[in-house]
Amino acid sequence: MLRSRTVFISLLALSMTACNGSQADSGENSQAVKDLIQKTKDNMILVEGGSFQMGDFGPIDPKANGLPYSFYDDNKVLHKANLDNFFISSRQVSYSDYDVFTKAVGKTKINTEIPNSKYRAPNVPAGVNWHQANDYCHWLAQETDKPFALPTEAQWEYAARDRGKFMPFSTNDGTLKPGVNHSTREDRKQATPANDSLSPSTIASYPPNPLGIYQMGLNGFEWVHDWYSPDYYKNSPENNPTGPENGEEKIRRGGELAGEDRDLLTVNRRHAKPDLSLENNPILSNEPSYPNTFRCVLNDNP
């Protein structure tokens, strides 16, 4: 009898310890979520609405001598876009941010296996597919009861170009100067354990664009809301365009790191399957996620 009682008391103590530990973990995570939400709100930049000519503006930019900036065909139809006010994050979502989200919703951490795990670092942009990016912004919306979302393609370009100005690159002055307003190969190699110049670099490590937004399109691809259509610019509505109703690939703005300068133009339209799957590739079934990053917008006041 005494032995049974002793065992019962021991089990009860273990249960209470586990419960207290669980409550502590829950409390810590709850505070982490609150801190992340406050940080997110603090980093939102107001982008006042207006009208701009969306697309490759080279032919109307005196600095380009009438020539296009981009070699791609799908951005050549200049068209007017009118946008309402919105807020956009000054920074890409980092791995430390995304880890708070996955823990809060009971998911496993992303990119914990090679090769993507080599590109993890707390203040480096989280490498995600489109669904993972969309889930994060949607979660912010649920937690705050505010309309957080991925930016539309038009919102992204308008903000990257300092409200639609003739800015080929989203830097402090529209030019690209590695080591001055853009990361160097060495910066990117030192940012993660991968020691790879193709890696995104540390967030906010160089001056922002004139609106106060860091590294738009200069630190990996950035997912946006819209489906991709090569001829969408021919039919895009003027007011707050949101892209085609459906499609097979999603738009990702920005470009490949360690490539040519023109890969990072503000007008480039890149695209990929939402899950990063590859067809007819004998070696890989999916693109690596690490170069694919994102930031959220808020279509309201923080």
C-alpha positions in Angstrom: 0.0 0.0 0.0 2.8 2.4 1.0 4.7 1.5 -2.2 1.6 2.2 -4.4 1.1 5.5 -2.7 4.7 6.5 -3.2 4.5 5.6 -6.9 1.3 7.6 -7.2 2.8 10.7 -5.6 5.9 10.4 -7.8 3.8 10.2 -11.0 1.7 13.2 -9.8 4.9 15.2 -9.2 6.2 14.3 -12.7 2.8 15.3 -14.2 2.8 18.6 -12.4 6.4 19.3 -13.5 5.5 18.5 -17.1 2.4 20.7 -16.9 4.4 23.6 -15.5 7.0 23.1 -18.2 4.3 23.1 -20.9 2.7 26.2 -19.4 6.1 27.9 -19.4 6.7 27.0 -23.0 3.3 28.2 -23.9 3.8 31.5 -22.1 7.2 32.0 -23.8 5.8 31.4 -27.2 2.8 33.6 -26.5 5.2 36.4 -25.7 7.3 35.6 -28.8 4.2 36.0 -30.9 3.3 39.3 -29.3 6.9 40.6 -29.8 6.8 39.5 -33.4 3.5 41.2 -34.1 4.8 44.5 -32.5 8.0 44.3 -34.5 6.1 43.7 -37.7 3.9 46.7 -37.0 6.9 48.9 -36.2 8.5 47.9 -39.5 5.6 48.8 -41.7 6.2 51.6 -44.1 3.4 53.8 -45.5 3.3 53.9 -49.2 1.0 56.7 -50.3 -1.2 55.7 -53.3 -0.9 57.2 -56.7 -0.5 56.4 -60.4 2.5 55.2 -62.3 3.6 53.6 -65.5 4.2 50.0 -64.7 6.6 47.9 -66.7 10.0 48.4 -68.4 10.2 52.2 -68.4 13.5 52.4 -70.2 11.9 53.8 -73.4 10.5 56.8 -71.5 13.5 57.3 -69.1 15.9 59.9 -70.4 18.8 58.1 -68.6 18.2 54.9 -70.8 18.5 56.7 -74.1 15.2 55.2 -75.3 16.4 51.6 -74.7 14.7 49.0 -72.5 16.4 48.1 -69.2 15.3 44.5 -69.2 15.8 41.7 -71.7 12.5 40.0 -70.8 9.5 40.4 -73.1 6.7 40.1 -70.5 7.3 43.5 -69.0 7.4 45.6 -72.2 3.8 46.8 -72.3 3.9 50.0 -70.2 0.5 50.6 -68.7 -1.0 52.9 -66.1 -1.7 51.5 -62.6 -3.6 53.4 -59.9 -3.0 52.2 -56.3 -4.6 53.0 -53.0 -2.5 53.7 -49.9 -0.9 50.6 -48.3 1.8 49.7 -45.8 4.7 47.3 -46.7 7.3 45.8 -44.5 10.6 47.5 -44.6 12.3 44.1 -44.2 11.9 40.6 -45.5 10.7 38.0 -43.1 13.7 36.4 -41.4 14.2 32.8 -40.3 13.8 33.9 -36.6 10.4 35.5 -37.5 9.3 32.4 -39.4 10.3 30.1 -36.6 8.0 31.9 -34.2 5.2 31.4 -36.7 5.8 27.6 -37.2 6.1 27.1 -33.4 2.9 29.0 -32.8 0.8 27.0 -35.3 2.4 23.6 -34.4 4.4 23.1 -37.5 8.0 21.9 -37.8 10.8 24.4 -38.6 11.4 24.9 -42.2 14.6 24.1 -44.1 16.2 21.8 -41.5 17.6 19.4 -44.0 20.5 19.8 -46.5 20.9 21.7 -48.8 18.5 24.3 -47.5 19.6 24.0 -43.9 23.0 25.4 -44.8 21.3 28.7 -45.7 19.5 29.2 -42.3 20.6 32.1 -40.1 18.5 34.1 -37.7 18.6 37.4 -39.6 18.7 36.1 -43.1 15.4 36.0 -45.2 13.4 32.8 -44.7 13.5 30.6 -47.9 10.0 29.5 -48.6 7.6 28.4 -51.4 4.6 30.6 -52.2 2.2 28.7 -50.0 4.5 29.1 -47.0 4.8 32.8 -47.6 1.1 33.2 -48.0 0.4 31.2 -44.9 2.6 33.5 -42.8 0.9 36.7 -44.0 -2.5 35.1 -43.5 -1.5 34.1 -40.0 -0.6 37.7 -39.2 -4.0 38.7 -40.5 -5.7 36.2 -38.2 -3.6 37.2 -35.1 -4.2 40.9 -35.6 -7.5 41.1 -37.3 -5.8 43.3 -39.9 -5.6 42.6 -43.7 -2.0 41.5 -43.9 -1.2 39.8 -47.2 1.4 39.2 -49.8 1.9 42.4 -51.9 0.3 42.4 -55.4 2.7 42.7 -58.2 1.7 46.3 -58.8 2.2 47.2 -55.1 5.6 45.5 -55.1 6.9 47.4 -58.1 5.4 50.7 -57.0 7.1 50.5 -53.6 10.4 49.2 -55.1 10.5 52.2 -57.5 9.8 54.8 -54.7 6.2 55.3 -55.7 6.7 54.6 -59.4 9.8 56.7 -60.1 12.3 55.7 -62.8 14.4 53.6 -60.5 16.1 50.6 -62.2 17.2 49.2 -58.8 15.6 49.6 -55.4 18.5 51.2 -53.7 19.0 54.5 -52.0 19.7 56.2 -55.4 18.5 53.8 -58.0 21.9 52.6 -58.9 23.7 49.4 -57.9 27.0 49.7 -56.1 28.2 46.5 -54.4 29.7 47.3 -51.0 28.0 50.7 -50.9 24.2 50.1 -51.4 24.2 46.4 -52.3 25.7 43.2 -50.8 29.0 41.8 -52.1 29.8 38.2 -52.8 31.7 38.1 -49.6 28.8 39.5 -47.6 26.6 36.7 -48.9 29.2 34.1 -48.2 29.5 35.2 -44.6 25.8 35.4 -44.0 25.1 31.7 -43.6 27.0 28.5 -42.9 26.7 27.6 -46.6 29.6 30.0 -47.4 27.9 30.6 -50.7 27.7 33.8 -52.7 24.3 32.7 -54.0 22.9 33.0 -50.5 20.8 36.0 -49.4 22.7 38.3 -47.2 21.9 39.7 -43.7 18.7 41.7 -43.7 18.9 45.5 -43.7 22.7 45.5 -44.1 22.8 48.3 -46.6 20.8 51.6 -47.0 17.1 51.3 -47.8 15.4 52.9 -50.8 14.0 56.4 -50.4 10.8 55.1 -48.8 12.8 53.2 -46.1 12.4 49.7 -47.6 15.4 47.4 -47.5 16.7 45.2 -50.4 13.6 45.0 -52.5 14.5 42.5 -55.1 18.2 42.7 -54.2 18.3 39.9 -51.6 16.7 36.9 -53.3 13.4 36.5 -55.2 10.3 37.9 -53.5 7.0 36.2 -53.8 3.9 38.3 -54.6 0.2 37.6 -54.6 -0.4 37.4 -58.4 -0.6 34.5 -60.7 1.7 34.8 -63.7 0.6 35.4 -67.3 3.1 36.6 -69.9 0.6 38.9 -71.5 -1.2 40.2 -68.4 0.2 43.7 -69.0 -1.9 43.9 -72.2 -5.1 43.6 -70.2 -4.3 44.8 -66.7 -7.0 47.0 -65.2 -5.9 50.4 -64.1 -7.2 50.4 -60.6 -5.5 48.2 -58.0 -4.6 45.3 -60.3 -4.3 41.9 -58.6 -3.3 39.7 -61.5 -5.1 36.9 -63.4 -7.8 34.9 -61.6 -5.9 31.7 -61.9 -2.7 30.2 -63.4 0.0 27.6 -62.9 2.8 29.8 -61.6 3.1 32.6 -59.2 5.1 35.8 -59.7 8.3 36.3 -57.8 10.0 39.7 -58.1 13.7 40.4 -57.8 16.4 38.1 -59.1 19.2 35.7 -58.8 22.1 36.7 -56.6 25.6 36.5 -58.0 24.2 36.9 -61.4 24.3 40.0 -63.7 23.0 43.4 -62.5 20.1 43.3 -64.9 18.8 40.2 -63.0 17.9 42.6 -60.1 15.9 45.2 -62.0 12.7 46.5 -60.3 10.7 45.7 -63.5 11.7 42.1 -63.9 8.9 39.5 -63.7 10.1 36.1 -62.7 7.8 33.1 -62.0 7.7 29.6 -60.6 5.3 26.9 -59.4 3.8 27.8 -56.0 5.3 24.7 -54.5 8.6 25.2 -56.4 8.1 21.9 -58.2 10.0 21.3 -61.4 8.7 19.4 -64.4 10.8 17.3 -66.7 13.9 17.7 -64.6 15.9 14.5 -64.4 17.8 15.6 -61.3 15.6 17.8 -59.1 11.9 17.5 -58.3 11.9 20.9 -56.7 13.8 24.2 -56.8 15.7 24.9 -53.6 13.7 27.1 -51.4 16.5 29.3 -49.9 16.6 32.0 -52.6 12.8 32.6 -52.4 11.9 35.2 -49.9 9.0 37.4 -49.0 7.6 40.4 -47.1 4.0 41.2 -46.2 1.8 44.3 -46.9 -1.0 45.7 -44.8 -3.9 47.2 -46.6 -5.0 49.2 -43.6 -3.4 51.1 -40.7 -1.2 49.1 -38.4 
